[in-house]
């Protein structure tokens, strides 16, 4: 299944930080035997980063895998 992921950069008051256009978000695996394949970073545009070429990889049967 192919779908895009969108992440909003939100401040402590819950407002989208739409002026942060030079920031980059990177997604990384933090658990053993897990990884991320594809374009694992996205530039923020108007407070939103878009990912459309990303695959999350882990062992079969594992649940609640964490990424950062």
N, C-alpha and C positions, 0 to 999 in steps of 0.2 A: 504494500500500500504506500502510495506516495502522497504526502501532504507537507505543507510548509509549516514551520514552527515560527512563531513570533514571540519575542521577548521585549517587554517594555521596561525601560529604565525608570524606576519609581523612587521618589524621595521619601523621607521619613513621614511625611504627611499624606502619602498615598497619591501624590500628583505625578503625572508623567513628566519627566525632565526633558522636554522637547527642544531645549537649547543645546543639549550635549550632542553635537554632530560629529565630533572628532574621536569619540570613544569607540573602542572595539570590545565586543564580548567574545570570549572563547569558552568552549565547552570541553571538559576533560573528564576522563574516567578517574575515579579516586579509589576504586576497590580492585583487589587482585583479580586477574582473569577477566577483566572488562576493558573495553576500549571504545573509541569513537573513530569512525572511518568517514572520509569525505571532507568537505569544507567545514572545519570545526570552529570557524570564527565568523563574525558578522559585524559590519560597521553600523553604528547607530545613526539612523536618519529620522529626524523629528521625534526622537525619544524611543524609537522602535528598531530592533535588530531582526532581520529575517534570515532564516536558514531553510534551504531547499535541497541540499545535497548532503545529507547527514544520515549515518547509520550507527545505531547503538548496538554494540556487540557484548554478549556475556555468555556464560555457560548455560546449557539447557536446564530448566527447572529452577533456576534462581529467581527470587522475587525481591522486589524493593531495592534494586540496584541503584546506587547513588552516583550522580555525576555533579560536577561543579562548573 
